[in-house]
């Protein structure tokens, strides 16, 4: 995983990205009880995946390599808009 972050050129942000992903996942779970937190978390995770898609495009990854980030972006966008 460390090699991937180096390939992306964002190895110095690895820890921050990991913490934000954990907080986003926890926020989605808390969203079952406090919907506004779930919606906020889904928007944040969708924005993070949008950045991920942008990085993949910038480093010229293939479509197949970009699809997971795009799919998670769409999924979190759907959660933010439809589920809360």
VEXTORDREN-323912 format. One record per residue: residue in one letter; x, y, z of N, C-alpha, C in turn; residue number from 0. Coordinates in pm, 1 decimal. Atoms other than C-alpha are relative to their C-alpha. Example, Ala and Ser with C-alpha at 12.3 -4.5 7.8 and 13.67 -1.06 7.14 Angstrom:
BEGIN
<site><r>A</r><n_xx>89.0</n_xx><n_yy>-119.0</n_yy><n_zz>0.0</n_zz><ca_xx>1230.0</ca_xx><ca_yy>-450.0</ca_yy><ca_zz>780.0</ca_zz><c_xx>90.0</c_xx><c_yy>120.0</c_yy><c_zz>0.0</c_zz><k>0</k></site>
<site><r>S</r><n_xx>-82.0</n_xx><n_yy>-119.0</n_yy><n_zz>-6.0</n_zz><ca_xx>1367.0</ca_xx><ca_yy>-106.0</ca_yy><ca_zz>714.0</ca_zz><c_xx>-77.0</c_xx><c_yy>109.0</c_yy><c_zz>73.0</c_zz><k>1</k></site>
//
This chain:
BEGIN
<site><r>X</r><n_xx>82.3</n_xx><n_yy>-118.3</n_yy><n_zz>0.0</n_zz><ca_xx>0.0</ca_xx><ca_yy>0.0</ca_yy><ca_zz>0.0</ca_zz><c_xx>87.2</c_xx><c_yy>125.4</c_yy><c_zz>0.0</c_zz><k>0</k></site>
<site><r>X</r><n_xx>-89.7</n_xx><n_yy>-114.5</n_yy><n_zz>-4.7</n_zz><ca_xx>283.9</ca_xx><ca_yy>235.6</ca_yy><ca_zz>78.9</ca_zz><c_xx>52.2</c_xx><c_yy>35.4</c_yy><c_zz>-139.2</c_zz><k>1</k></site>
<site><r>X</r><n_xx>-49.2</n_xx><n_yy>-22.2</n_yy><n_zz>136.1</n_zz><ca_xx>417.0</ca_xx><ca_yy>189.5</ca_yy><ca_zz>-275.7</ca_zz><c_xx>-103.5</c_xx><c_yy>71.2</c_yy><c_zz>-86.2</c_zz><k>2</k></site>
<site><r>X</r><n_xx>105.4</n_xx><n_yy>-65.2</n_yy><n_zz>77.9</n_zz><ca_xx>80.8</ca_xx><ca_yy>292.7</ca_yy><ca_zz>-419.7</ca_zz><c_xx>-5.3</c_xx><c_yy>149.1</c_yy><c_zz>29.6</c_zz><k>3</k></site>
<site><r>X</r><n_xx>3.3</n_xx><n_yy>-142.3</n_yy><n_zz>-35.3</n_zz><ca_xx>79.9</ca_xx><ca_yy>621.1</ca_yy><ca_zz>-228.2</ca_zz><c_xx>121.4</c_xx><c_yy>72.9</c_yy><c_zz>-56.7</c_zz><k>4</k></site>
<site><r>X</r><n_xx>-118.6</n_xx><n_yy>-59.6</n_yy><n_zz>61.2</n_zz><ca_xx>433.9</ca_xx><ca_yy>686.9</ca_yy><ca_zz>-349.3</ca_zz><c_xx>-20.8</c_xx><c_yy>17.1</c_yy><c_zz>-150.0</c_zz><k>5</k></site>
<site><r>X</r><n_xx>28.3</n_xx><n_yy>-9.2</n_yy><n_zz>143.3</n_zz><ca_xx>322.0</ca_xx><ca_yy>614.1</ca_yy><ca_zz>-705.7</ca_zz><c_xx>-96.5</c_xx><c_yy>114.3</c_yy><c_zz>-29.7</c_zz><k>6</k></site>
<site><r>X</r><n_xx>95.3</n_xx><n_yy>-109.8</n_yy><n_zz>16.5</n_zz><ca_xx>35.3</ca_xx><ca_yy>860.4</ca_yy><ca_zz>-661.5</ca_zz><c_xx>63.9</c_xx><c_yy>135.5</c_yy><c_zz>26.3</c_zz><k>7</k></site>
<site><r>X</r><n_xx>-66.1</n_xx><n_yy>-125.3</n_yy><n_zz>-34.7</n_zz><ca_xx>278.6</ca_xx><ca_yy>1122.1</ca_yy><ca_zz>-529.8</ca_zz><c_xx>-58.0</c_xx><c_yy>65.8</c_yy><c_zz>123.7</c_zz><k>8</k></site>
<site><r>X</r><n_xx>62.2</n_xx><n_yy>-56.4</n_yy><n_zz>-121.2</n_zz><ca_xx>90.5</ca_xx><ca_yy>1164.9</ca_yy><ca_zz>-200.9</ca_zz><c_xx>38.3</c_xx><c_yy>-80.5</c_yy><c_zz>123.6</c_zz><k>9</k></site>
<site><r>X</r><n_xx>-40.3</n_xx><n_yy>84.5</n_yy><n_zz>-112.0</n_zz><ca_xx>290.2</ca_xx><ca_yy>946.2</ca_yy><ca_zz>36.4</ca_zz><c_xx>0.5</c_xx><c_yy>75.1</c_yy><c_zz>132.6</c_zz><k>10</k></site>
<site><r>X</r><n_xx>0.5</n_xx><n_yy>-76.3</n_yy><n_zz>-123.9</n_zz><ca_xx>307.0</ca_xx><ca_yy>1229.8</ca_yy><ca_zz>291.2</ca_zz><c_xx>-141.4</c_xx><c_yy>15.0</c_yy><c_zz>58.2</c_zz><k>11</k></site>
<site><r>X</r><n_xx>139.1</n_xx><n_yy>-11.8</n_yy><n_zz>-46.0</n_zz><ca_xx>-75.0</ca_xx><ca_yy>1226.9</ca_yy><ca_zz>318.3</ca_zz><c_xx>-62.3</c_xx><c_yy>-133.3</c_yy><c_zz>39.8</c_zz><k>12</k></site>
<site><r>X</r><n_xx>52.7</n_xx><n_yy>134.2</n_yy><n_zz>-24.0</n_zz><ca_xx>-111.9</ca_xx><ca_yy>853.9</ca_yy><ca_zz>378.3</ca_zz><c_xx>-71.5</c_xx><c_yy>-12.0</c_yy><c_zz>133.7</c_zz><k>13</k></site>
<site><r>X</r><n_xx>61.6</n_xx><n_yy>9.0</n_yy><n_zz>-132.9</n_zz><ca_xx>-184.7</ca_xx><ca_yy>881.3</ca_yy><ca_zz>751.3</ca_zz><c_xx>-128.9</c_xx><c_yy>79.2</c_yy><c_zz>9.4</c_zz><k>14</k></site>
<site><r>X</r><n_xx>119.7</n_xx><n_yy>-84.0</n_yy><n_zz>-2.7</n_zz><ca_xx>-432.2</ca_xx><ca_yy>1165.9</ca_yy><ca_zz>709.9</ca_zz><c_xx>-114.0</c_xx><c_yy>-65.2</c_yy><c_zz>-77.2</c_zz><k>15</k></site>
<site><r>X</r><n_xx>103.8</n_xx><n_yy>64.6</n_yy><n_zz>81.1</n_zz><ca_xx>-620.5</ca_xx><ca_yy>983.4</ca_yy><ca_zz>435.1</ca_zz><c_xx>-58.3</c_xx><c_yy>-120.3</c_yy><c_zz>73.1</c_zz><k>16</k></site>
<site><r>X</r><n_xx>48.3</n_xx><n_yy>114.9</n_yy><n_zz>-76.3</n_zz><ca_xx>-642.4</ca_xx><ca_yy>670.2</ca_yy><ca_zz>650.2</ca_zz><c_xx>-92.0</c_xx><c_yy>41.1</c_yy><c_zz>113.3</c_zz><k>17</k></site>
<site><r>X</r><n_xx>83.4</n_xx><n_yy>-48.6</n_yy><n_zz>-110.8</n_zz><ca_xx>-780.0</ca_xx><ca_yy>863.7</ca_yy><ca_zz>947.4</ca_zz><c_xx>-133.6</c_xx><c_yy>51.3</c_yy><c_zz>-53.2</c_zz><k>18</k></site>
<site><r>X</r><n_xx>124.4</n_xx><n_yy>-51.8</n_yy><n_zz>57.0</n_zz><ca_xx>-1035.6</ca_xx><ca_yy>1041.6</ca_yy><ca_zz>727.2</ca_zz><c_xx>-91.6</c_xx><c_yy>-111.5</c_yy><c_zz>-48.6</c_zz><k>19</k></site>
<site><r>X</r><n_xx>81.7</n_xx><n_yy>113.2</n_yy><n_zz>43.6</n_zz><ca_xx>-1151.3</ca_xx><ca_yy>710.6</ca_yy><ca_zz>580.6</ca_zz><c_xx>-64.7</c_xx><c_yy>-71.1</c_yy><c_zz>119.1</c_zz><k>20</k></site>
<site><r>X</r><n_xx>55.6</n_xx><n_yy>63.6</n_yy><n_zz>-120.0</n_zz><ca_xx>-1196.8</ca_xx><ca_yy>558.9</ca_yy><ca_zz>926.9</ca_zz><c_xx>-109.4</c_xx><c_yy>86.4</c_yy><c_zz>59.8</c_zz><k>21</k></site>
<site><r>X</r><n_xx>102.4</n_xx><n_yy>-90.1</n_yy><n_zz>-53.1</n_zz><ca_xx>-1385.7</ca_xx><ca_yy>866.2</ca_yy><ca_zz>1048.4</ca_zz><c_xx>-124.5</c_xx><c_yy>0.6</c_yy><c_zz>-88.7</c_zz><k>22</k></site>
<site><r>X</r><n_xx>114.3</n_xx><n_yy>4.7</n_yy><n_zz>91.7</n_zz><ca_xx>-1604.5</ca_xx><ca_yy>857.3</ca_yy><ca_zz>736.9</ca_zz><c_xx>-81.6</c_xx><c_yy>-126.9</c_yy><c_zz>18.0</c_zz><k>23</k></site>
<site><r>X</r><n_xx>71.0</n_xx><n_yy>126.9</n_yy><n_zz>-21.3</n_zz><ca_xx>-1689.7</ca_xx><ca_yy>491.2</ca_yy><ca_zz>790.4</ca_zz><c_xx>-74.8</c_xx><c_yy>1.5</c_yy><c_zz>133.2</c_zz><k>24</k></site>
<site><r>X</r><n_xx>66.6</n_xx><n_yy>-9.9</n_yy><n_zz>-130.8</n_zz><ca_xx>-1766.6</ca_xx><ca_yy>552.4</ca_yy><ca_zz>1157.5</ca_zz><c_xx>-120.0</c_xx><c_yy>94.0</c_yy><c_zz>-8.5</c_zz><k>25</k></site>
<site><r>X</r><n_xx>111.3</n_xx><n_yy>-93.4</n_yy><n_zz>17.6</n_zz><ca_xx>-1983.3</ca_xx><ca_yy>848.2</ca_yy><ca_zz>1056.2</ca_zz><c_xx>-118.5</c_xx><c_yy>-62.3</c_yy><c_zz>-70.7</c_zz><k>26</k></site>
<site><r>X</r><n_xx>110.3</n_xx><n_yy>68.9</n_yy><n_zz>67.2</n_zz><ca_xx>-2186.1</ca_xx><ca_yy>628.6</ca_yy><ca_zz>823.0</ca_zz><c_xx>-75.8</c_xx><c_yy>-89.5</c_yy><c_zz>97.1</c_zz><k>27</k></site>
<site><r>X</r><n_xx>64.8</n_xx><n_yy>85.5</n_yy><n_zz>-99.9</n_zz><ca_xx>-2254.9</ca_xx><ca_yy>389.0</ca_yy><ca_zz>1110.1</ca_zz><c_xx>-80.9</c_xx><c_yy>85.3</c_yy><c_zz>97.5</c_zz><k>28</k></site>
<site><r>X</r><n_xx>70.5</n_xx><n_yy>-91.1</n_yy><n_zz>-92.3</n_zz><ca_xx>-2347.5</ca_xx><ca_yy>673.8</ca_yy><ca_zz>1346.4</ca_zz><c_xx>-121.9</c_xx><c_yy>60.2</c_yy><c_zz>-69.6</c_zz><k>29</k></site>
<site><r>X</r><n_xx>110.8</n_xx><n_yy>-54.8</n_yy><n_zz>76.7</n_zz><ca_xx>-2574.2</ca_xx><ca_yy>799.7</ca_yy><ca_zz>1067.2</ca_zz><c_xx>-130.0</c_xx><c_yy>-76.4</c_yy><c_zz>13.8</c_zz><k>30</k></site>
<site><r>X</r><n_xx>123.7</n_xx><n_yy>73.5</n_yy><n_zz>-26.5</n_zz><ca_xx>-2821.4</ca_xx><ca_yy>524.3</ca_yy><ca_zz>1151.2</ca_zz><c_xx>-78.5</c_xx><c_yy>62.6</c_yy><c_zz>115.0</c_zz><k>31</k></site>
<site><r>X</r><n_xx>62.5</n_xx><n_yy>-60.8</n_yy><n_zz>-117.0</n_zz><ca_xx>-2892.9</ca_xx><ca_yy>715.5</ca_yy><ca_zz>1474.3</ca_zz><c_xx>-10.4</c_xx><c_yy>151.0</c_yy><c_zz>-11.8</c_zz><k>32</k></site>
<site><r>X</r><n_xx>-2.0</n_xx><n_yy>-145.0</n_yy><n_zz>20.3</n_zz><ca_xx>-2806.4</ca_xx><ca_yy>1072.2</ca_yy><ca_zz>1371.5</ca_zz><c_xx>21.6</c_xx><c_yy>24.6</c_yy><c_zz>-149.1</c_zz><k>33</k></site>
<site><r>X</r><n_xx>-9.9</n_xx><n_yy>-4.6</n_yy><n_zz>145.9</n_zz><ca_xx>-2883.7</ca_xx><ca_yy>1109.5</ca_yy><ca_zz>1000.9</ca_zz><c_xx>89.6</c_xx><c_yy>111.2</c_yy><c_zz>-55.9</c_zz><k>34</k></site>
<site><r>X</r><n_xx>-81.8</n_xx><n_yy>-109.0</n_yy><n_zz>53.7</n_zz><ca_xx>-2708.4</ca_xx><ca_yy>1443.6</ca_yy><ca_zz>954.3</ca_zz><c_xx>148.6</c_xx><c_yy>-35.1</c_yy><c_zz>2.3</c_zz><k>35</k></site>
<site><r>X</r><n_xx>-140.3</n_xx><n_yy>42.4</n_yy><n_zz>-4.1</n_zz><ca_xx>-2376.1</ca_xx><ca_yy>1286.9</ca_yy><ca_zz>1057.3</ca_zz><c_xx>27.5</c_xx><c_yy>-99.2</c_yy><c_zz>-113.2</c_zz><k>36</k></site>
<site><r>X</r><n_xx>-15.6</n_xx><n_yy>93.8</n_yy><n_zz>110.2</n_zz><ca_xx>-2426.4</ca_xx><ca_yy>1003.1</ca_yy><ca_zz>809.5</ca_zz><c_xx>6.9</c_xx><c_yy>70.3</c_yy><c_zz>-134.3</c_zz><k>37</k></site>
<site><r>X</r><n_xx>-0.7</n_xx><n_yy>-73.9</n_yy><n_zz>125.7</n_zz><ca_xx>-2503.8</ca_xx><ca_yy>1246.1</ca_yy><ca_zz>531.2</ca_zz><c_xx>131.0</c_xx><c_yy>77.7</c_yy><c_zz>-17.2</c_zz><k>38</k></site>
<site><r>X</r><n_xx>-126.6</n_xx><n_yy>-73.3</n_yy><n_zz>2.9</n_zz><ca_xx>-2201.3</ca_xx><ca_yy>1461.5</ca_yy><ca_zz>615.9</ca_zz><c_xx>115.9</c_xx><c_yy>-94.2</c_yy><c_zz>-32.0</c_zz><k>39</k></site>
<site><r>X</r><n_xx>-105.9</n_xx><n_yy>98.5</n_yy><n_zz>24.0</n_zz><ca_xx>-1980.1</ca_xx><ca_yy>1151.6</ca_yy><ca_zz>621.0</ca_zz><c_xx>-3.1</c_xx><c_yy>-50.8</c_yy><c_zz>-143.7</c_zz><k>40</k></site>
<site><r>X</r><n_xx>11.5</n_xx><n_yy>47.2</n_yy><n_zz>137.5</n_zz><ca_xx>-2113.9</ca_xx><ca_yy>1027.1</ca_yy><ca_zz>287.4</ca_zz><c_xx>48.9</c_xx><c_yy>105.6</c_yy><c_zz>-98.7</c_zz><k>41</k></site>
<site><r>X</r><n_xx>-48.2</n_xx><n_yy>-108.4</n_yy><n_zz>86.7</n_zz><ca_xx>-2048.2</ca_xx><ca_yy>1366.5</ca_yy><ca_zz>126.8</ca_zz><c_xx>151.9</c_xx><c_yy>8.0</c_yy><c_zz>6.9</c_zz><k>42</k></site>
<site><r>X</r><n_xx>-145.3</n_xx><n_yy>-4.3</n_yy><n_zz>-15.6</n_zz><ca_xx>-1695.8</ca_xx><ca_yy>1369.1</ca_yy><ca_zz>270.3</ca_zz><c_xx>69.2</c_xx><c_yy>-115.3</c_yy><c_zz>-70.4</c_zz><k>43</k></site>
<site><r>X</r><n_xx>-59.6</n_xx><n_yy>115.7</n_yy><n_zz>67.3</n_zz><ca_xx>-1621.5</ca_xx><ca_yy>1018.7</ca_yy><ca_zz>145.4</ca_zz><c_xx>-13.7</c_xx><c_yy>11.4</c_yy><c_zz>-151.9</c_zz><k>44</k></site>
<site><r>X</r><n_xx>16.5</n_xx><n_yy>-19.8</n_yy><n_zz>144.8</n_zz><ca_xx>-1763.9</ca_xx><ca_yy>1103.6</ca_yy><ca_zz>-198.8</ca_zz><c_xx>102.1</c_xx><c_yy>101.8</c_yy><c_zz>-51.1</c_zz><k>45</k></site>
<site><r>X</r><n_xx>-99.6</n_xx><n_yy>-100.2</n_yy><n_zz>39.4</n_zz><ca_xx>-1540.1</ca_xx><ca_yy>1411.5</ca_yy><ca_zz>-213.1</ca_zz><c_xx>140.5</c_xx><c_yy>-60.3</c_yy><c_zz>-1.1</c_zz><k>46</k></site>
<site><r>X</r><n_xx>-130.7</n_xx><n_yy>65.3</n_yy><n_zz>-4.5</n_zz><ca_xx>-1240.3</ca_xx><ca_yy>1201.3</ca_yy><ca_zz>-111.1</ca_zz><c_xx>19.5</c_xx><c_yy>-90.3</c_yy><c_zz>-121.8</c_zz><k>47</k></site>
<site><r>X</r><n_xx>-10.7</n_xx><n_yy>87.5</n_yy><n_zz>116.7</n_zz><ca_xx>-1314.9</ca_xx><ca_yy>952.0</ca_yy><ca_zz>-388.3</ca_zz><c_xx>7.1</c_xx><c_yy>80.5</c_yy><c_zz>-130.1</c_zz><k>48</k></site>
<site><r>X</r><n_xx>-14.2</n_xx><n_yy>-87.8</n_yy><n_zz>115.3</n_zz><ca_xx>-1357.2</ca_xx><ca_yy>1237.4</ca_yy><ca_zz>-636.8</ca_zz><c_xx>146.4</c_xx><c_yy>41.0</c_yy><c_zz>-16.5</c_zz><k>49</k></site>
<site><r>X</r><n_xx>-143.2</n_xx><n_yy>-30.6</n_yy><n_zz>3.3</n_zz><ca_xx>-1002.9</ca_xx><ca_yy>1341.0</ca_yy><ca_zz>-546.2</ca_zz><c_xx>79.3</c_xx><c_yy>-122.4</c_yy><c_zz>-45.0</c_zz><k>50</k></site>
<site><r>X</r><n_xx>-65.9</n_xx><n_yy>123.3</n_yy><n_zz>41.7</n_zz><ca_xx>-899.4</ca_xx><ca_yy>977.0</ca_yy><ca_zz>-586.9</ca_zz><c_xx>-10.3</c_xx><c_yy>-23.2</c_yy><c_zz>-149.8</c_zz><k>51</k></site>
<site><r>X</r><n_xx>17.7</n_xx><n_yy>12.2</n_yy><n_zz>144.8</n_zz><ca_xx>-1044.4</ca_xx><ca_yy>968.8</ca_yy><ca_zz>-937.8</ca_zz><c_xx>90.8</c_xx><c_yy>100.4</c_yy><c_zz>-70.6</c_zz><k>52</k></site>
<site><r>X</r><n_xx>-86.4</n_xx><n_yy>-101.7</n_yy><n_zz>58.5</n_zz><ca_xx>-861.3</ca_xx><ca_yy>1292.2</ca_yy><ca_zz>-1014.0</ca_zz><c_xx>146.1</c_xx><c_yy>-40.5</c_yy><c_zz>1.0</c_zz><k>53</k></site>
<site><r>X</r><n_xx>-138.7</n_xx><n_yy>46.0</n_yy><n_zz>-8.1</n_zz><ca_xx>-531.4</ca_xx><ca_yy>1147.3</ca_yy><ca_zz>-894.8</ca_zz><c_xx>24.0</c_xx><c_yy>-110.8</c_yy><c_zz>-101.1</c_zz><k>54</k></site>
<site><r>X</r><n_xx>-14.5</n_xx><n_yy>110.0</n_yy><n_zz>96.5</n_zz><ca_xx>-585.8</ca_xx><ca_yy>834.0</ca_yy><ca_zz>-1102.9</ca_zz><c_xx>9.5</c_xx><c_yy>53.5</c_yy><c_zz>-143.1</c_zz><k>55</k></site>
<site><r>X</r><n_xx>-5.4</n_xx><n_yy>-60.5</n_yy><n_zz>133.6</n_zz><ca_xx>-650.9</ca_xx><ca_yy>1048.2</ca_yy><ca_zz>-1411.4</ca_zz><c_xx>133.5</c_xx><c_yy>71.9</c_yy><c_zz>-18.8</c_zz><k>56</k></site>
<site><r>X</r><n_xx>-125.9</n_xx><n_yy>-76.3</n_yy><n_zz>8.4</n_zz><ca_xx>-347.7</ca_xx><ca_yy>1268.3</ca_yy><ca_zz>-1336.1</ca_zz><c_xx>120.0</c_xx><c_yy>-91.0</c_yy><c_zz>-25.9</c_zz><k>57</k></site>
<site><r>X</r><n_xx>-115.4</n_xx><n_yy>89.0</n_yy><n_zz>17.9</n_zz><ca_xx>-109.6</ca_xx><ca_yy>971.1</ca_yy><ca_zz>-1315.8</ca_zz><c_xx>-20.9</c_xx><c_yy>-97.4</c_yy><c_zz>-116.6</c_zz><k>58</k></site>
<site><r>X</r><n_xx>28.3</n_xx><n_yy>76.3</n_yy><n_zz>122.2</n_zz><ca_xx>-267.9</ca_xx><ca_yy>820.9</ca_yy><ca_zz>-1628.9</ca_zz><c_xx>-20.8</c_xx><c_yy>-149.9</c_yy><c_zz>24.6</c_zz><k>59</k></site>
<site><r>X</r><n_xx>39.9</n_xx><n_yy>138.6</n_yy><n_zz>-21.7</n_zz><ca_xx>-403.3</ca_xx><ca_yy>501.0</ca_yy><ca_zz>-1478.0</ca_zz><c_xx>-104.4</c_xx><c_yy>-39.6</c_yy><c_zz>-103.8</c_zz><k>60</k></site>
<site><r>X</r><n_xx>99.1</n_xx><n_yy>49.0</n_yy><n_zz>94.8</n_zz><ca_xx>-623.7</ca_xx><ca_yy>283.3</ca_yy><ca_zz>-1694.0</ca_zz><c_xx>-140.8</c_xx><c_yy>16.7</c_yy><c_zz>57.7</c_zz><k>61</k></site>
<site><r>X</r><n_xx>140.1</n_xx><n_yy>-5.2</n_yy><n_zz>-43.1</n_zz><ca_xx>-1002.8</ca_xx><ca_yy>288.5</ca_yy><ca_zz>-1678.9</ca_zz><c_xx>-26.7</c_xx><c_yy>-107.3</c_yy><c_zz>104.5</c_zz><k>62</k></site>
<site><r>X</r><n_xx>21.1</n_xx><n_yy>110.3</n_yy><n_zz>-94.0</n_zz><ca_xx>-998.0</ca_xx><ca_yy>-47.7</ca_yy><ca_zz>-1502.5</ca_zz><c_xx>55.9</c_xx><c_yy>34.6</c_yy><c_zz>138.1</c_zz><k>63</k></site>
<site><r>X</r><n_xx>-58.5</n_xx><n_yy>-39.2</n_yy><n_zz>-127.7</n_zz><ca_xx>-770.6</ca_xx><ca_yy>93.5</ca_yy><ca_zz>-1230.4</ca_zz><c_xx>-78.3</c_xx><c_yy>113.5</c_yy><c_zz>65.3</c_zz><k>64</k></site>
<site><r>X</r><n_xx>74.3</n_xx><n_yy>-115.5</n_yy><n_zz>-50.7</n_zz><ca_xx>-994.9</ca_xx><ca_yy>400.7</ca_yy><ca_zz>-1192.5</ca_zz><c_xx>-141.0</c_xx><c_yy>-37.4</c_yy><c_zz>44.9</c_zz><k>65</k></site>
<site><r>X</r><n_xx>139.0</n_xx><n_yy>37.5</n_yy><n_zz>-28.3</n_zz><ca_xx>-1329.9</ca_xx><ca_yy>217.8</ca_yy><ca_zz>-1170.6</ca_zz><c_xx>-30.3</c_xx><c_yy>-13.1</c_yy><c_zz>149.6</c_zz><k>66</k></site>
<site><r>X</r><n_xx>36.7</n_xx><n_yy>10.6</n_yy><n_zz>-141.6</n_zz><ca_xx>-1313.0</ca_xx><ca_yy>131.8</ca_yy><ca_zz>-795.4</ca_zz><c_xx>-19.8</c_xx><c_yy>135.6</c_yy><c_zz>68.9</c_zz><k>67</k></site>
<site><r>X</r><n_xx>15.6</n_xx><n_yy>-132.3</n_yy><n_zz>-60.4</n_zz><ca_xx>-1259.4</ca_xx><ca_yy>493.7</ca_yy><ca_zz>-690.6</ca_zz><c_xx>-127.1</c_xx><c_yy>67.0</c_yy><c_zz>-51.0</c_zz><k>68</k></site>
<site><r>X</r><n_xx>120.4</n_xx><n_yy>-58.3</n_yy><n_zz>57.7</n_zz><ca_xx>-1534.2</ca_xx><ca_yy>605.6</ca_yy><ca_zz>-928.5</ca_zz><c_xx>-125.7</c_xx><c_yy>-64.4</c_yy><c_zz>59.8</c_zz><k>69</k></site>
<site><r>X</r><n_xx>116.5</n_xx><n_yy>70.9</n_yy><n_zz>-54.5</n_zz><ca_xx>-1774.3</ca_xx><ca_yy>338.3</ca_yy><ca_zz>-799.4</ca_zz><c_xx>-26.9</c_xx><c_yy>42.1</c_yy><c_zz>144.5</c_zz><k>70</k></site>
<site><r>X</r><n_xx>19.4</n_xx><n_yy>-43.9</n_yy><n_zz>-138.4</n_zz><ca_xx>-1716.6</ca_xx><ca_yy>436.2</ca_yy><ca_zz>-435.6</ca_zz><c_xx>-47.5</c_xx><c_yy>144.8</c_yy><c_zz>6.0</c_zz><k>71</k></site>
<site><r>X</r><n_xx>47.1</n_xx><n_yy>-138.2</n_yy><n_zz>5.7</n_zz><ca_xx>-1765.9</ca_xx><ca_yy>802.3</ca_yy><ca_zz>-528.3</ca_zz><c_xx>-150.2</c_xx><c_yy>3.2</c_yy><c_zz>-28.7</c_zz><k>72</k></site>
<site><r>X</r><n_xx>141.9</n_xx><n_yy>4.7</n_yy><n_zz>36.1</n_zz><ca_xx>-2100.2</ca_xx><ca_yy>722.9</ca_yy><ca_zz>-692.2</ca_zz><c_xx>-82.6</c_xx><c_yy>-57.1</c_yy><c_zz>115.3</c_zz><k>73</k></site>
<site><r>X</r><n_xx>72.4</n_xx><n_yy>62.1</n_yy><n_zz>-110.9</n_zz><ca_xx>-2207.3</ca_xx><ca_yy>496.8</ca_yy><ca_zz>-403.5</ca_zz><c_xx>-19.1</c_xx><c_yy>98.0</c_yy><c_zz>115.3</c_zz><k>74</k></site>
<site><r>X</r><n_xx>11.7</n_xx><n_yy>-95.2</n_yy><n_zz>-110.4</n_zz><ca_xx>-2132.7</ca_xx><ca_yy>760.0</ca_yy><ca_zz>-138.9</ca_zz><c_xx>-85.5</c_xx><c_yy>119.9</c_yy><c_zz>-37.6</c_zz><k>75</k></site>
<site><r>X</r><n_xx>89.5</n_xx><n_yy>-107.3</n_yy><n_zz>44.7</n_zz><ca_xx>-2300.3</ca_xx><ca_yy>1028.2</ca_yy><ca_zz>-348.2</ca_zz><c_xx>-145.3</c_xx><c_yy>-42.3</c_yy><c_zz>9.0</c_zz><k>76</k></site>
<site><r>X</r><n_xx>136.4</n_xx><n_yy>52.9</n_yy><n_zz>-10.0</n_zz><ca_xx>-2609.8</ca_xx><ca_yy>810.2</ca_yy><ca_zz>-367.8</ca_zz><c_xx>-45.3</c_xx><c_yy>-5.3</c_yy><c_zz>146.9</c_zz><k>77</k></site>
<site><r>X</r><n_xx>33.2</n_xx><n_yy>7.2</n_yy><n_zz>-142.8</n_zz><ca_xx>-2602.2</ca_xx><ca_yy>749.1</ca_yy><ca_zz>7.8</ca_zz><c_xx>-30.8</c_xx><c_yy>139.3</c_yy><c_zz>53.4</c_zz><k>78</k></site>
<site><r>X</r><n_xx>20.4</n_xx><n_yy>-137.8</n_yy><n_zz>-48.7</n_zz><ca_xx>-2571.4</ca_xx><ca_yy>1123.6</ca_yy><ca_zz>73.1</ca_zz><c_xx>-132.1</c_xx><c_yy>57.9</c_yy><c_zz>-47.7</c_zz><k>79</k></site>
<site><r>X</r><n_xx>120.3</n_xx><n_yy>-60.9</n_yy><n_zz>57.3</n_zz><ca_xx>-2861.4</ca_xx><ca_yy>1215.0</ca_yy><ca_zz>-154.6</ca_zz><c_xx>-128.6</c_xx><c_yy>-77.5</c_yy><c_zz>28.7</c_zz><k>80</k></site>
<site><r>X</r><n_xx>122.4</n_xx><n_yy>81.1</n_yy><n_zz>-5.3</n_zz><ca_xx>-3106.0</ca_xx><ca_yy>926.4</ca_yy><ca_zz>-122.9</ca_zz><c_xx>-32.3</c_xx><c_yy>-55.9</c_yy><c_zz>137.4</c_zz><k>81</k></site>
<site><r>X</r><n_xx>24.5</n_xx><n_yy>74.0</n_yy><n_zz>-122.3</n_zz><ca_xx>-3062.7</ca_xx><ca_yy>773.3</ca_yy><ca_zz>217.5</ca_zz><c_xx>-19.4</c_xx><c_yy>88.7</c_yy><c_zz>123.2</c_zz><k>82</k></site>
<site><r>X</r><n_xx>15.8</n_xx><n_yy>-85.0</n_yy><n_zz>-119.0</n_zz><ca_xx>-3068.3</ca_xx><ca_yy>1072.8</ca_yy><ca_zz>448.9</ca_zz><c_xx>-93.1</c_xx><c_yy>110.3</c_yy><c_zz>-31.3</c_zz><k>83</k></site>
//
